[in-house]
Each structure stands twice: as structure tokens, then as C-alpha cells.
């Protein structure tokens, strides 16, 4: 099934993160992918929430839009990496309060 590519609209000026999918597939290596992961501070292992959100929020990307949703009537909602960090921490704390670990 063929899909029309999603085209970035607007004047944001930022280039796409993945310009050539086929080249990325050809050149992919697990070794290089592991090298791009930060790991938890203090060498405490690997956590996907830290890699996907916290390292950006705690670094220079805290105010960068991480998630943009376009809803009905073209209503746009944006969350920064810091917004996501705060909200996911809130949810994790709620789960802990319920006894989940």
C-alpha cells in the first residue's frame, strides 16, 4: 500500500530529522546506535524515558517542541521536552503512589 509522504509545512526553518530513509537503513549499525545513547547519569544503566525525553529536557533542548498535535479544526497543541518530562514524572509518581514499581 502506497502512502503520500508527509510534507513539512510552515516557515519553521528546521530541516527534517530523517531526510533519506533508504540511506539510513543501508548505513544503520547497532554499534553506532548504541554510541548515540547517553545512558543514565553516573553510569547507572539505560532508561528509554531518559533517552527519549529527560536528556533533552535537562540539556539545551528543554524549550524545544517535542510533540506537536494537530486536532480537529486545525487546533495545534505543542509540548516541549520539559513539558513531557514534567508530565511523565507526574504520571510515574501516580503509579508509584498506587504501589507499582
C-alpha positions as CSV (number, residue, x, y, z in Angstrom):
1,X,0.0,0.0,0.0
2,X,1.5,3.4,-1.1
3,X,1.1,6.5,1.1
4,X,1.7,10.0,0.2
5,X,4.8,11.4,2.1
6,X,4.1,13.8,4.9
7,X,5.5,17.2,3.9
8,X,6.6,19.7,6.5
9,X,4.6,22.9,6.1
10,X,5.2,26.4,7.5
11,X,8.2,28.5,8.0
12,X,9.9,26.8,10.9
13,X,13.1,26.6,9.0
14,X,14.2,23.4,10.6
15,X,15.2,20.5,8.3
16,X,13.7,17.0,8.7
17,X,15.5,14.7,11.1
18,X,15.4,11.9,8.5
19,X,15.9,13.1,5.0
20,X,16.7,9.8,3.3
21,X,15.1,6.7,4.9
22,X,16.7,4.2,2.5
23,X,20.2,5.6,3.1
24,X,19.6,5.4,6.9
25,X,18.5,1.8,6.5
26,X,21.6,0.9,4.5
27,X,24.0,2.6,6.8
28,X,22.4,1.5,10.1
29,X,24.5,-0.3,12.7
30,X,23.7,-1.3,16.2
31,X,27.2,-0.2,17.3
32,X,26.6,3.4,16.1
33,X,23.1,3.4,17.5
34,X,24.5,2.4,21.0
35,X,27.1,5.2,20.7
36,X,24.3,7.8,20.4
37,X,22.7,6.8,23.7
38,X,23.6,8.8,26.8
39,X,22.9,6.3,29.5
40,X,21.7,7.3,32.9
41,X,23.9,9.9,34.8
42,X,26.6,8.2,36.8
43,X,26.7,5.1,34.5
44,X,23.6,3.7,36.2
45,X,22.4,1.9,33.1
46,X,19.9,2.7,30.3
47,X,16.4,4.0,30.6
48,X,14.3,4.8,27.5
49,X,12.4,7.6,29.2
50,X,15.7,9.3,29.9
51,X,16.9,8.8,26.4
52,X,13.7,10.0,24.7
53,X,12.8,12.9,27.0
54,X,14.8,13.7,30.1
55,X,18.3,14.1,28.5
56,X,16.8,16.7,26.1
57,X,14.8,18.5,28.8
58,X,17.8,18.6,31.1
59,X,20.1,19.7,28.4
60,X,19.8,22.6,25.9
61,X,16.6,21.2,24.4
62,X,14.2,21.9,27.3
63,X,12.2,24.5,25.4
64,X,12.3,22.7,22.1
65,X,8.9,21.4,20.8
66,X,9.0,17.6,21.2
67,X,5.4,16.8,20.3
68,X,3.0,18.7,18.0
69,X,-0.5,17.5,17.6
70,X,-2.9,19.0,15.0
71,X,-6.5,18.2,16.1
72,X,-9.9,19.0,14.8
73,X,-10.4,22.4,13.3
74,X,-6.6,22.6,12.9
75,X,-6.2,23.2,16.6
76,X,-2.5,22.8,17.4
77,X,-1.2,21.6,20.7
78,X,2.6,21.7,21.4
79,X,4.6,20.1,24.3
80,X,8.2,20.9,24.9
81,X,10.7,18.3,26.2
82,X,10.4,20.0,29.6
83,X,6.6,19.7,29.4
84,X,6.9,16.0,28.6
85,X,9.4,15.4,31.4
86,X,7.2,17.1,34.0
87,X,4.0,15.3,32.8
88,X,5.7,11.8,32.6
89,X,7.3,12.3,36.0
90,X,3.8,13.2,37.4
91,X,2.3,10.0,35.9
92,X,5.2,7.9,37.2
93,X,4.7,9.3,40.7
94,X,1.0,8.5,40.5
95,X,1.8,4.9,39.6
96,X,4.3,4.7,42.5
97,X,1.6,6.0,44.8
98,X,-0.6,3.1,43.7
99,X,2.1,0.6,44.7
100,X,3.5,-0.1,41.2
101,X,7.3,-0.4,40.9
